[in-house]
Each structure stands twice: as C-alpha cells, then as structure tokens.
C-alpha cells in the first residue's frame, strides 16, 4: 500500500515564516547559556609552518615522563575494559606523593571538570560566584553554566586582592574561586593572605583554591591549600597533571576536599570520568621524581634568564612564580601587543594574547626549552628595534 503524503497548504510558507517556525519549535537552551563566551585555547598552528614554536598554552616543553608514556601504552592493551570508577590506585598515589588522605581526593577529566562540578554543586540560579578580575576564564564559564552570576573583584598590581574580594561578598555569594598562583598574571597570594580571605568569608561560602601551578612555586610563604582544607569544611584545593607532569592531552586533575564536599563531587561526576590509561599514566608520573625535579629546575632557571633578557631590550615583564611570564607592551599602534603577536607568528612563534583576560596590552609566554626562548627573545628584540 503506497504511503500517504501529508496534506499541504496550496501556498508554501515564505523564507521568514520557515525561519520563525524553526526558531520557535527548536529546543531552547536554559536562560544564560547563550551568554557564555566559549573558551578558546592557545593557538597551536601557523599556516605554512610545519612545526611552530608553541609557547601559548603553558605546556611542559619536555613532554611527559617516559615512565608515564610507557604506563599509558601498557594500559592501552585493555581499552575494552571500563576503568576503575573510583580511581583508587591514582588517589592512593596522589595521597602518598602529597601526604594527603586519599578518601578526600576526587579525580576528574582535568581540573576544569572538577571546578565546574564544584560550582554546579554549590551555586545555581540567583546565586553569585566571586572571581578575580584577571582570573582563569573557566571560572565565569562554570558559574554561568550553573545558572549563577559571576562577580569580578578588581586586582591590585595584577595580584588577587583579598580586600576587594571581601568587599564584593553579598548574601547571594555561594562560591569564591581564585587561582593561586594566578594564571595569566603569574602572581600569588602568600599563605597568610589566603588565611585572611577564608576568615573574612561567611562559613557557608565555599572557597576554591585552584593550585594548578603549585609545583613551580619555590617561595617559602606560599602554600597550595591542603592544610586549610583539613581545618575547614568550606575549602577545596584543586590540582592538575597538565602542567609540570606534561599530561595535558590526557585531561587529568583532582580536588582535595572536606569529606562532605568529596561526597557531592562523587555524586555529580560521571561514573567513569577518568580513563584507565590516564589513571595509569598519572600514577607513573607521580613516581618519576627525577623527571619532575628536572623540569622544575629548568623552569626556575630559564624563567629568570628569559625575564632578564626581555627586560634588557626594554620590555616590561611582570614577576612570575609559574611556568610562564606576562610581558607588557606599549599602547602605541604598531608597537603594541597585537603587533608583537603578529610579528612573532611571522617568525614561527606562538604565544598567547591576553585580550580576553582584560589585558590587551600584554602577551603571555610559556617558559619553553632554552632554544625556543632564545628564538623568542631574538624575535622580540628585532620587533622592538623595527
């Protein structure tokens, strides 16, 4: 029996009518979702250049530990198996490496996932998430994705200001999230300032300390936050394997939490959110002390040498404790950060523009290998003189 066609009107709808019908009948996102500016990572390619110098994303220029790579390949033999949903071996290894209770550790697909779940678990429509003016772009994205409103507090000398944060706390504040040390400025808050921030917040406000760059800090007055977590029911520290450990492509992060917060995260996260090969690589990376210390030592030495080299050609380089430096350029057209960014690309070098971080006059440059930094310094010296 032939199929019957649907009856149609004699007159076909016009193009505007069809567009209106499509827009009103299509699923509509929750209010606020379309206000989110999608995150855009650092550039990785330059047309016509097969292998550019990539200093835009704060990656480890030496890659990952050979032991981590070997563990990843070995675990790939069981890709047909679901991973350990609790990441028990990985949490135990993290606990041993940092002297922490594994029961308080929750692992995720990068610290981005953990941060997003924390905001979603404790903030929603009508709530506010307090962030610093030049903080990591994921924080306001996480707030808006939960239906909450991100509130920015101005910084002082490109450093998180405790006073400005506390001044913006309201009855709607549910979460405060700061990067310490901070990306993209490279600055940090000493331990006593973080203590002062926690003491000034209402007890029901969750304080998240994003310590993604903690492994690079050598200053004696810095603390990533684990001790504060153990003394309070309202503090969480997040960490990542993307930077020092060189596992950015595997997306592996973790949080150290009060037990009640860990329980919330475990209810929200996916049941198998960290793949087995990723877990295996993380365990091996933690154990390779020689690789870690070598990368850390190189970063400290190379960062200081590169900073002095750039200052010697007249550029303003802000102090940094991380694996990158923030370089400030004049505001003059043709001499500004945008011009420098374009010039570096002609020399096959990728760095990160900072316009989306409210720092359009700055570029962020990763501490790469010595030869990469020499090439970058030479190119910028040419740019300054041109």
C-alpha positions as CSV (number, residue, x, y, z in Angstrom):
1,X,0.0,0.0,0.0
2,X,1.5,3.3,-1.0
3,X,2.4,5.8,1.7
4,X,0.1,8.8,2.1
5,X,1.7,12.2,1.8
6,X,0.9,14.8,4.5
7,X,-1.7,17.3,3.3
8,X,-0.2,20.6,2.5
9,X,-1.5,24.1,2.0
10,X,-1.6,25.3,-1.5
11,X,0.7,28.2,-0.7
12,X,4.2,27.3,0.6
13,X,5.5,29.3,3.6
14,X,7.9,32.1,2.9
15,X,11.5,32.0,4.0
16,X,10.9,34.3,7.0
17,X,7.9,32.1,8.0
18,X,10.1,28.9,7.8
19,X,12.8,30.6,9.9
20,X,10.3,31.7,12.5
21,X,8.8,28.2,12.7
22,X,12.2,26.6,13.1
23,X,13.3,29.0,15.8
24,X,10.2,28.7,17.9
25,X,9.9,24.9,17.6
26,X,13.6,24.1,18.2
27,X,14.8,23.2,21.8
28,X,15.7,26.3,23.7
29,X,18.8,26.5,26.0
30,X,18.3,27.4,29.6
31,X,18.5,31.2,30.2
32,X,22.1,32.4,30.5
33,X,23.7,29.6,28.4
34,X,24.0,31.8,25.3
35,X,25.7,34.5,27.4
36,X,28.7,32.1,27.8
37,X,31.7,33.1,25.7
38,X,33.2,29.7,24.6
39,X,36.7,29.1,25.9
40,X,39.3,29.4,23.2
41,X,42.7,27.8,23.9
42,X,46.1,28.9,22.8
43,X,46.9,28.6,19.1
44,X,48.8,25.5,18.0
45,X,49.3,26.1,14.3
46,X,50.6,28.6,11.9
47,X,49.7,28.2,8.2
48,X,52.7,27.3,6.1
49,X,54.9,26.4,9.1
50,X,55.1,22.7,9.8
51,X,56.4,22.9,13.4
52,X,56.0,26.3,15.1
53,X,57.4,27.1,18.5
54,X,54.4,26.6,20.8
55,X,54.6,28.9,23.8
56,X,50.9,29.7,24.1
57,X,49.4,27.2,26.4
58,X,51.8,26.7,29.4
59,X,52.6,23.1,28.4
60,X,55.6,21.2,29.6
61,X,58.1,21.7,26.8
62,X,59.8,18.3,27.6
63,X,56.6,16.3,27.2
64,X,55.6,13.7,29.8
65,X,57.7,11.4,31.9
66,X,58.9,8.4,29.8
67,X,57.5,6.2,32.6
68,X,54.1,7.8,32.2
69,X,54.2,7.3,28.5
70,X,55.1,3.6,28.9
71,X,52.3,3.1,31.5
72,X,49.8,4.7,29.1
73,X,50.8,2.3,26.3
74,X,50.7,-0.7,28.6
75,X,47.2,0.2,29.8
76,X,46.0,0.6,26.2
77,X,46.0,-3.2,26.0
78,X,42.7,-3.2,27.9
79,X,40.8,-0.5,26.1
80,X,37.8,-2.8,26.0
81,X,37.5,-2.7,29.8
82,X,35.9,0.0,31.9
83,X,38.3,1.9,34.1
84,X,38.2,1.9,37.9
85,X,35.4,4.3,38.5
86,X,36.9,5.3,41.9
87,X,40.5,5.8,40.6
88,X,41.6,4.1,43.8
89,X,45.2,3.5,42.7
90,X,45.6,7.0,41.4
91,X,44.1,8.6,44.5
92,X,46.4,6.4,46.7
93,X,49.4,7.6,44.7
94,X,48.4,11.3,44.9
95,X,47.9,10.8,48.7
96,X,51.3,9.3,49.1
97,X,53.0,11.9,47.0
98,X,51.5,14.9,48.8
99,X,50.8,13.4,52.3
100,X,47.1,13.6,51.9
101,X,44.1,11.4,52.8
102,X,43.0,9.5,49.6
103,X,39.4,9.5,50.8
104,X,39.3,13.2,50.4
105,X,40.6,13.2,46.9
106,X,38.3,13.2,43.8
107,X,39.8,12.9,40.3
108,X,38.4,14.4,37.2
109,X,38.9,15.0,33.5
110,X,41.3,17.8,34.1
111,X,40.9,20.3,37.0
112,X,38.4,22.1,34.7
113,X,35.9,19.3,35.2
114,X,36.4,19.4,39.0
115,X,36.0,23.1,39.1
116,X,32.8,23.0,37.0
117,X,31.3,20.3,39.2
118,X,32.1,22.2,42.4
119,X,30.4,25.3,41.1
120,X,27.4,23.3,39.9
121,X,27.2,21.5,43.2
122,X,27.1,24.7,45.3
123,X,25.7,27.5,43.1
124,X,22.7,27.9,40.9
125,X,20.2,30.5,39.6
126,X,20.1,33.6,41.8
127,X,23.5,32.8,43.3
128,X,26.8,34.6,42.8
129,X,30.3,33.2,42.2
130,X,33.0,35.6,43.1
131,X,36.1,35.6,41.0
132,X,39.2,37.8,40.5
133,X,39.3,40.3,37.5
134,X,42.1,38.5,35.7
135,X,41.3,35.0,36.8
136,X,41.1,31.9,34.7
137,X,38.3,32.1,32.1
138,X,36.9,28.8,33.1
139,X,35.6,30.3,36.4
140,X,32.9,32.6,34.9
141,X,32.0,29.9,32.4
142,X,31.4,27.4,35.2
143,X,29.3,30.0,37.0
144,X,27.1,30.8,34.0
145,X,26.7,27.1,33.1
146,X,25.3,26.5,36.6
147,X,22.9,29.4,36.2
148,X,24.8,31.6,38.7
149,X,26.2,35.0,38.1
150,X,30.0,35.6,38.1
151,X,31.1,38.7,40.0
152,X,34.5,40.1,39.4
153,X,36.7,41.8,42.0
154,X,39.5,44.1,40.8
155,X,43.0,43.1,41.4
156,X,45.8,45.1,42.9
157,X,49.1,45.2,40.9
158,X,47.9,42.2,38.9
159,X,47.5,40.2,42.1
160,X,44.3,38.9,43.7
161,X,43.1,41.4,46.2
162,X,41.6,39.9,49.4
163,X,40.1,43.3,50.4
164,X,38.4,43.7,47.0
165,X,37.0,40.1,47.1
166,X,35.6,40.5,50.6
167,X,34.1,43.9,49.7
168,X,32.0,42.2,47.0
169,X,30.7,39.4,49.1
170,X,26.9,39.5,49.3
171,X,24.1,37.5,50.7
172,X,24.0,35.7,47.3
173,X,27.6,34.7,47.3
174,X,27.9,30.9,47.3
175,X,31.4,30.2,45.9
176,X,34.7,32.2,45.8
177,X,37.3,30.7,43.4
178,X,40.8,32.0,42.9
179,X,43.9,30.7,41.1
180,X,46.9,30.7,43.4
181,X,49.3,31.2,41.8
182,X,47.4,33.1,39.2
183,X,47.0,32.5,35.5
184,X,47.7,34.6,33.5
185,X,49.5,37.1,35.7
186,X,52.0,34.7,37.4
187,X,51.5,36.3,40.8
188,X,50.5,34.6,44.0
189,X,49.0,35.2,47.4
190,X,51.1,34.2,50.5
191,X,49.7,31.8,52.9
192,X,48.6,34.5,55.5
193,X,46.6,36.3,52.9
194,X,44.7,33.2,51.9
195,X,44.0,32.6,55.6
196,X,42.7,36.2,55.8
197,X,40.4,35.6,52.9
198,X,38.9,32.5,54.4
199,X,38.5,34.1,57.8
200,X,36.6,37.0,56.2
201,X,34.1,34.9,54.3
202,X,30.8,33.6,55.7
203,X,31.1,29.9,56.7
204,X,28.6,28.8,54.2
205,X,30.6,30.2,51.3
206,X,32.8,27.6,49.6
207,X,36.4,28.8,48.9
208,X,38.1,27.0,45.9
209,X,41.8,27.3,45.6
210,X,42.9,26.4,42.1
211,X,46.6,25.5,42.6
212,X,47.3,24.3,39.0
213,X,50.8,25.9,39.0
214,X,51.7,25.0,42.6
215,X,54.5,22.6,41.6
216,X,56.5,25.5,40.2
217,X,56.4,27.8,43.2
218,X,59.5,27.9,45.4
219,X,58.6,30.9,47.6
220,X,58.6,29.9,51.3
221,X,55.5,31.9,52.2
222,X,53.3,30.0,49.6
223,X,51.1,27.1,50.5
224,X,48.7,25.4,47.9
225,X,45.9,25.0,50.5
226,X,45.8,21.4,51.7
227,X,46.3,22.4,55.4
228,X,43.4,24.9,55.0
229,X,41.2,22.2,53.6
230,X,41.9,20.0,56.6
231,X,41.0,22.8,59.1
232,X,37.7,23.9,57.4
233,X,34.6,22.3,56.0
234,X,34.3,25.0,53.3
235,X,37.7,25.0,51.4
236,X,38.7,22.9,48.4
237,X,42.1,22.7,46.7
238,X,42.2,21.7,43.0
239,X,45.3,20.5,41.2
240,X,46.3,19.3,37.7
241,X,48.6,16.9,35.8
242,X,48.6,19.2,32.7
243,X,51.5,21.5,33.7
244,X,54.6,20.0,35.4
245,X,53.6,16.4,34.6
246,X,53.1,17.1,30.9
247,X,49.8,15.2,30.7
248,X,47.6,18.0,29.2
249,X,46.3,15.8,26.4
250,X,45.0,13.2,28.8
251,X,43.0,15.6,30.9
252,X,43.7,14.7,34.5
253,X,43.0,16.8,37.6
254,X,42.0,16.3,41.1
255,X,40.5,18.0,44.2
256,X,41.3,17.7,47.9
257,X,38.1,18.3,49.8
258,X,36.3,18.1,53.1
259,X,34.5,14.7,53.2
260,X,31.1,16.2,52.6
261,X,32.3,18.1,49.5
262,X,34.0,14.9,48.2
263,X,30.6,13.2,48.6
264,X,28.9,15.9,46.5
265,X,31.6,15.6,43.7
266,X,31.3,11.8,43.6
267,X,27.5,12.2,43.2
268,X,27.9,14.7,40.3
269,X,30.8,13.3,38.3
270,X,30.5,10.7,35.6
271,X,30.8,7.1,36.8
272,X,34.0,6.5,34.6
273,X,35.2,10.1,34.2
274,X,38.9,9.2,34.2
275,X,40.0,6.7,31.5
276,X,42.2,3.7,32.6
277,X,45.3,4.7,30.6
278,X,45.1,8.2,32.0
279,X,45.0,6.8,35.5
280,X,48.0,4.6,34.8
281,X,50.0,7.5,33.4
282,X,49.2,9.6,36.4
283,X,50.4,7.0,38.8
284,X,53.7,6.6,36.9
285,X,54.1,10.4,36.5
286,X,53.9,10.9,40.3
287,X,56.6,8.2,40.9
288,X,59.1,9.7,38.4
289,X,60.8,12.1,40.8
290,X,63.8,12.7,38.6
291,X,61.7,13.9,35.6
292,X,59.7,16.2,37.8
293,X,62.7,17.8,39.5
294,X,64.5,18.2,36.2
295,X,61.5,20.1,34.7
296,X,61.1,22.2,37.8
297,X,64.8,23.2,37.9
298,X,64.8,24.1,34.3
299,X,61.7,26.2,34.7
300,X,63.1,28.2,37.6
301,X,66.4,28.9,35.8
302,X,65.0,29.5,32.3
303,X,62.2,31.8,33.6
304,X,64.7,34.1,35.4
305,X,67.1,34.2,32.4
306,X,64.3,34.9,29.9
307,X,62.8,37.6,32.2
308,X,66.1,39.4,32.4
309,X,66.7,39.0,28.6
310,X,63.4,40.6,27.8
311,X,63.9,43.4,30.3
312,X,67.3,44.1,28.7
313,X,65.5,45.1,25.5
314,X,63.1,47.4,27.2
315,X,60.1,45.2,27.8
316,X,58.1,45.2,31.0
317,X,58.0,41.6,32.4
318,X,55.8,41.1,35.4
319,X,57.2,38.9,38.2
320,X,56.1,35.2,37.9
321,X,56.3,32.1,40.0
322,X,54.8,29.9,37.3
323,X,55.9,28.4,34.0
324,X,55.1,31.5,32.0
325,X,55.8,35.2,32.1
326,X,53.4,38.1,31.4
327,X,55.0,40.7,29.1
328,X,53.6,44.2,28.8
329,X,53.9,46.3,25.6
330,X,53.4,50.0,24.8
331,X,49.9,51.1,23.8
332,X,51.2,52.7,20.6
333,X,49.7,51.2,17.4
334,X,52.3,49.1,15.6
335,X,54.3,48.7,18.8
336,X,51.6,47.1,20.9
337,X,50.9,43.5,22.0
338,X,48.8,42.8,18.9
339,X,51.6,43.8,16.6
340,X,54.1,41.8,18.6
341,X,51.9,38.8,18.5
342,X,51.5,39.1,14.7
343,X,55.3,39.6,14.3
344,X,56.1,36.5,16.3
345,X,53.9,34.4,14.1
346,X,55.9,35.5,11.1
347,X,58.9,34.0,12.9
348,X,57.1,30.8,13.6
349,X,56.5,31.5,17.3
350,X,53.1,31.2,19.0
351,X,52.4,33.0,22.3
352,X,49.1,33.9,24.0
353,X,47.2,37.2,23.5
354,X,45.6,38.4,26.7
355,X,42.6,40.5,25.4
356,X,40.0,38.0,26.8
357,X,41.7,38.4,30.2
358,X,41.2,42.2,30.2
359,X,44.9,42.6,29.5
360,X,45.0,43.6,25.8
361,X,48.4,45.2,26.2
362,X,50.1,42.0,27.3
363,X,51.3,38.7,25.9
364,X,51.7,35.5,28.0
365,X,54.7,33.5,27.0
366,X,55.3,29.9,28.3
367,X,58.8,29.0,29.6
368,X,59.9,26.6,26.9
369,X,63.2,24.9,26.1
370,X,66.3,27.1,26.0
371,X,66.5,27.2,22.2
372,X,62.8,28.2,22.0
373,X,63.3,31.0,24.4
374,X,66.4,32.3,22.6
375,X,64.5,32.4,19.4
376,X,61.6,34.3,21.1
377,X,64.0,36.8,22.6
378,X,65.8,37.3,19.3
379,X,62.4,37.9,17.5
380,X,61.2,40.3,20.1
381,X,64.5,42.2,20.1
382,X,64.0,42.5,16.3
383,X,60.4,43.7,16.8
384,X,61.4,46.3,19.4
385,X,64.1,47.7,17.1
386,X,62.0,47.7,13.9
